[in-house]
Amino acid sequence: MLILLGRDNQNIANLVNKKNMKKCLIVIISFLCAGEMFSQKDSYFPQVFFDKKQAEAQLGYGKSTIEGVAFTREKRNVPLTMGIVKAKMGKKHVARPNTVIMLFPVTEYFTEFYNLRRKIESSKKQVLMSKEAFAVRREAYTDDYGRFKFENLKVGKYYIETIVDFTAVGSYKKQTGTSTAYNVYGTPLYSTPIYETFFYDYEDSHRESKFVEIKKDGQVIEIKL
């Protein structure tokens, strides 16, 4: 008996007949193994109690404002000596219009989440908040200039985060020919490769964030993400 999963059911089923039953079994096994491989990313959650009432109270009405501009810079790794690699900052990209900016109250739960994410998050591990904790936040949206604003905030500490998507230009060099030097008798002496630089566009995104503390009610704080 065959169990067919996913939206490709019909395509897989079409392979089933007396002549290619064996082949179909191989296809299905490969399909399921690939799905298993792509879904393997361990999830971790903060192991402290989330006090919903405290978090909601911190997001209550106040008279302060946090505003600013969201942007990022291109980053590329530059190899140094002794196997050391340094990230070099490049062109600045302002967040596109309607980019979501999230603001969270800094509670004990959030601090645990943030520290855990910094410590273990990788291509194979993701650190998540509970649905209940993630729901206690505010959102703002950027304008045409990447600016955003959170109003009516209370005194307290907040964490602001966004993902800035951008289009950048990359380049690479490719050998397109050879230059050969000859002596007076026409004998080749040496050759030098000729390289040409090619440019291409690519899409990328960076997470940008900042902790901000309001110390006085009515305070207006200007930040850069």
N, C-alpha and C positions, 0 to 999 in steps of 0.2 A: 504493500500500500504506500502511495506517495503522498507526502504532505507538501503542498505548494504554498509559499508565503509571499506576500508583497504584491505590488502592482504589476509585476512581471509574470503573474500566474499564467495568463493566457499564452504568452510567448513560450513559457516552459512547457505548458501542456501540449502545445502544438508539436513538440518534439517526441511526444510519447506515441510509439507504435511498436509493433513486433520487431521491426528491423533495428531501431535505434534505442531500445529500452535501456541497454547498458550505457550508451552514450548520454542519455538523459539523466540517469542516476549520477553520473560523474558531474554533469552540469549543475544539478541541484546541490550536490555536496559542496562543490566549489562556491556556489552562490551563497550558501549558508555560512561557510567558513569565512568568506570575505566579509559578510555582514558582522560576524562575531569579531573579526579582527578590527574593523573600523569603529565598533562600539566600545572597545575596551579603553576606557578612561576612568580611572578611579576617582570617586567623589568623596570629599571630606567636608565636615561641618564643624563649627565651633562646639566644644563640649562644655559650655556654660549655659546657665539659665537665661532665657530672653525675657526681660521684664517689659511686657508690652505697654503697661500703664505708664511706666517711667519714660519710655521712648516717645509715646504719644504726647505726654506732658511737655517734654522738651521741644516738641514741634508745635507747641501751642502759640497763641498770639503774643507778639512783642512789637517793638517799635524800631527794630534795627534792620539794616539792609546789607546784603552781600552782593556785589555786582562785579563784572569784569569781562574779560575776553578769553575765549578758549582757542588755543592754537597748539601746534606741535612743530617739531623740526625733523627733517630727514636724518636718519641715523645710518651710518655704515661703519663696519668694523675695519680698522686699520691695523695690520700686523706690525708689531714692534719687535725688539730684540728679545731673546730668551723665551720665545713662545708667548709673549704677552700681546693681547689684542685690546685696542682702545676704540671705544665708540666715538666717531667723529660726527659732530652736529653739522647739518647742512641747511638747506633752504627752509624758511619758515612757511607754514601753511595754516591759515586761519580756518576754524571749523566752518563747515558749510551751513547755510541757513537751515533752521529747524533741527539742528543737532540737539539731542536730548542731554541735558545736564542734570545729574542726580545729586541730591543733598540728603545725607543721613545724619541723625543725631549720634554723637560719639558716646556710646554706652559701654558697659563692661563686655557685653556680647559682641558689639562691633569691634572693639579693640582686639578681642580674641580672634575674630574673623580676619582682621587686617594682618595681624602678626602671623597667623597660620598661613595665609596666602603668600606673604613674603618669604616664609620659611620653606614651604614645600611645593608651591604651584609650579607645574612644568607642563611639557607637552603630553605627559601621561597622567598627570594629576590635576584635578581642579578643586578649588575650595569654594563652597557655596554657602549662602545664608539660608536659613529656613524660609519658607514662603511667608510666614507670619512676620519675620524680621524684615524681609525685603520690602514688604508692603508698607512699612512705616518709613516713608521718605517723602520728599517733595521733588518736583521736576520743574525745570525751566527749559526754554528753547532759545537757541541762538537766532539773532537777526542776520541781516545780510553782511554784517561786519564781524560776525563771530561773538557779539556781545550777548550777555545774559544777565538776569537779575532775580534775586530772591528777596522778597519783602516780608515785613511783619514777623521777623524772627526774634526769639527771646535771647537773653544772655546765655551763653553756653558754648560748647565746642562742637564743631560740625566737620563732616568730611564731604568733599565735593569731588565728583568723578565724571568723566565723559570719555567716549571713544571718538577720536578725530580721524575721519577718513580723508584721504587725499590722493591726488594723482601726481606722480613725480616723473622725472626724466632720468633714466639710467643710461649708461654707456659701456661699451666694451671695445677692445681692439682686436682686429683680425688681420692676419697676414694676407695681403692681396698681391704680392709680387716679390721680386728679388732684384737688387741692384748689384751688378758685378763690375769689379775694377780689373782693367787689363794693363799689361805693360806695353812698351812700345812695339813689341813683336806680336801683339795680339793674343798673348797667353793670359788666361784668367789668373789673377792673383788672389782675390778673395771675393766673397759675396756677402751682402748685407740684406737682411729681410726688410721689406717695406710693409708697414702697418697702416691701416686706416681705422679711424674711430667711427663707430656706428652708435646711433642713439635710438632709444625706445621708451615708450611710456609704460608705466606700471602703477597698479593700485596698491595702496598700503593703508594701515591704520595703526594708531598708537593710543594706548590708555594714558590719559593725563589726569592727575588728581592733586588735591591739596587739602591739608587740615587748616581750618580757620576757627579762631576763637573770638567770640563777641564778649567783651568785658564790661560794656556799659550799654544800658538800654538807650536806644536812639542812635546808636553808632552806625556809620556808613563805612563799609570796608570795601576797598577796590583791590581786586586780585587779578593775577594772570595764571591761567591753568597751563 
